[in-house]
Amino acid sequence: MVKHENTTGPTRRQLLAYAGAAAGAAAVGTISFGATPAFAAVSWRYPFTREYPISSPFGPRPSPGGVGSTNHQGLDFGAAQDTRIHAVAAGTVIFTGVSGGYGNLTQIRHADGYVSYYGHQNHIDVANGATVSAGQFIGRVGTTGASTGNHLHLGILHNGTFEDPAPLVIGAPYANDSTAPSTPRDRNMKVIKSPGRGMAVVGAGYFRALPTKEFQECAEALWGDAKPGNDRQFDLWKAISINGTAA
């Protein structure tokens, strides 16, 4: 299990993961950010309405069946043919059609320099130029192009470079076919606080400091009121979580 620790606060990529929390909280009136939303960036969604296994991660790998890339520029989800695929974030469709090894491909441009790729589809169900919401149904899983079986190839291009989609979409809210904020997936996460340490989100193998009031409110909107304690208790919760056990 990958262990996550950040004592100085989330990085830019990690901050984006909280954008969905901000959207959800704002939708029910629990957070007021003034005229400009605090997270006017990308609110990520998982590309399906339930979890599917990762059949091939991002990065170097043996070539599947001798037809796949040895430097995999995306994340493969092992889902059955015609499983409904959903946009991982709001944006504008900039390509639909056949594209080499991708087979039937949809590309969606998002905020902050991101473009998502949905490859090997059996059927594309969104039009080029369409505006889509996060979690919206856009197509169906297939095995077109250079593929050895039914799966979704999800690629994330950021400022012209492919990066691992996993930190953005694994653990993000499930898609739900609507523009409404999705229900958080991980109910095992908790928010903790102490007088000297501030607030943080903890879970099995996970610790993330929350340096601002906005992020603290977003986290509480997702996982409930912070569990209070003294600094010694905070440090103990942190240690337990990083070691892979839920606090």
Order of alpha helices (4+ residues) and beta strands (2+ residues): alpha-alpha-beta-beta-beta-beta-beta-beta-beta-beta-beta-beta-beta-beta-beta-alpha-beta-beta-beta-alpha-beta-alpha
